[in-house]
Amino acid sequence: MSAAAKKDAAPAAITLIEAITQALAYEMRNDDSVVVLGEDVGVNGGVFRATAGLQAEFGDQRVIDTPLDETTIAGLTVGMAAQGMKPVAEAQFDGFVYPMLDHVICHAARFRYRTRGRLTCPMVLRVPWGGGIRAPEHHSEANEALFTNVPGLRVVLPSSPARAYGLLLAAIREPDPVIFMEPKRIYRQYKELVPDDGEALPLDVCFVLRDGTDVTLVTWGAQVKETLEAAEALAKDGISAEVIDVATLTPLDFATIAESVAKTGRCVIVHEAPKTAGFGGEIAARLAEECMYDLLAPVERVTGYDTHIPLFRLEMKYLPSVEKIVAAAKRTIAAG
């Protein structure tokens, strides 16, 4: 299909993983500096098939199968970005990012600072993220807080096909490095109509997915699904919950969260990472510092446990559930 025909075609209902592929293909067609690299991303299309068909369309010089070496992938990505390319690297699994941290933290995140703005590092590191797919523990980690503590990095977590498409376009076009963490539990869970129109969504912005007046539910990634379901369950009990998808963790759009809490007086933060030093603690601290007089009850956190995520028999018990979110919201209502 020609580019003109694609533009005129009706939008297709696609999954989140298909939205990733669609965004990558759009940028590669329209910007020759965009390259994709990672383990098995070319011939096989990636372990989750996020890059399926891209090497056939763009060739092996732009869709590059690398050695099984995360340190090398990260170093290549930083080097390409420093020389004017726009590399999009895949970490394959969340637990595989640790060998990449040296290059990402010590180099990618510091280029603008170190060169006083003379150089930037326009790279994206795609990270299939989170639990819920019955994988071993180092394939199922929610380790976003590692990156939120690093100045110079953006940390983005889409929660739907449409947001995955728009946010990935924005991430590739961003002149500074973006850690793009994709919730693999919902890669193929449902479909949305996503026009392939090249329209990016804004980074650094929270999305208010549901208006409410009694309690604010703040979350990101795969947990958006359970949080929206919890809001529906609360509505049946006469409780009006506002749902906020943080989407970009750093830099955080705290103003949207604060505005919501000023209206509702209560907040429940939901994430699947361990509770201690999870990013929800940063949001809770900001609320205590800046919104204390708006709060009618203590901030609640519904999170994973301070342990490694278990194997699949107990995996869903580890992750926040609709029931846990509803119970937390009701506690805030009862508290004040």
Summary of the structure (lengths in Angstrom):
residues: 336
radius of gyration: 19.9
end to end distance: 58.9
largest distance: 60.8
contacts: 1195
relative contact order: 0.12
helix: 42%
strand: 19%
